[in-house]
Amino acid sequence: MTRPLVALACSAETWDGVRHDAVRHAYVAALEDAAECTVALVPGAGRTFVAELDRFDGLVLGGHETNVAPERYAATDGPGPFDTDRDTLALAAIPAAIEAGLPLLGICRGLQELNVAYGGTLRVLDPPTHREDVSLPRDQQYLPAHEIRISAGGTLDELTGRIGSARVNSLHGQAIDRLGPGLRIEAEAPDGVVEAASVADARSFVLAVQWHPEWYATTDRLSRKIFHAFGDAARKHAAGR
């Protein structure tokens, strides 16, 4: 069977004064190697993407150094930098993809985008207890840093075999404040930070996590299960269209 085609949202970066639409290779590698999907990069300024969702079998919203602009969740202030094109893409694509029954995986910024798309709000973590130690080598920054409690009866609980808890990495300065209506908490950190959420009435796989499973997607058990589940849902969607 031909591999399912999944869309991976890009973010804007500027190099030498020129705009680039970029993603970290770790996301592409995880989707190709762990989820066994073919990846299409979607620029934040891609104005026609939502109208062409029927070409795809899944949508992935990964993390980036930028944050969702505060006016998107009715706040007066928030930490930058911002990427207004990525906000526009994500907040239009999320409800359209879910309505179309498209599998969706959100990571870090992707969790926050899912929450804002459903009318939720964000907050700054103060003190910044969930940030990475930038003095460490990059591979060590993505090692497990704290435990999460997995909510019973949810998507994450099912795909992990109801293990109840797990350890994840931690590389973020913002988090969900008020959960959006229609979302379900899938996991929390010991300090109450929402670490994963899903859409309660989604027709397909929809899961967003605050940590970064892409970095060790083929070797970490939890990360591998997340990408396998997304890939399986994308294959099911491809078979049905």
Secondary structure as GFF3:
##gff-version 3
##sequence-region A 1 241
A	DSSP	beta_strand	5	9	.	.	.	ID=ss1
A	DSSP	beta_strand	11	15	.	.	.	ID=ss2
A	DSSP	beta_strand	18	22	.	.	.	ID=ss3
A	DSSP	alpha_helix	25	33	.	.	.	ID=ss4
A	DSSP	beta_strand	38	42	.	.	.	ID=ss5
A	DSSP	three_ten_helix	50	55	.	.	.	ID=ss6
A	DSSP	beta_strand	58	61	.	.	.	ID=ss7
A	DSSP	three_ten_helix	70	73	.	.	.	ID=ss8
A	DSSP	alpha_helix	84	99	.	.	.	ID=ss9
A	DSSP	beta_strand	104	107	.	.	.	ID=ss10
A	DSSP	alpha_helix	109	117	.	.	.	ID=ss11
A	DSSP	beta_strand	122	124	.	.	.	ID=ss12
A	DSSP	alpha_helix	138	141	.	.	.	ID=ss13
A	DSSP	beta_strand	146	150	.	.	.	ID=ss14
A	DSSP	alpha_helix	155	159	.	.	.	ID=ss15
A	DSSP	beta_strand	165	168	.	.	.	ID=ss16
A	DSSP	beta_strand	174	176	.	.	.	ID=ss17
A	DSSP	beta_strand	183	188	.	.	.	ID=ss18
A	DSSP	beta_strand	194	199	.	.	.	ID=ss19
A	DSSP	beta_strand	206	209	.	.	.	ID=ss20
A	DSSP	alpha_helix	221	239	.	.	.	ID=ss21
###
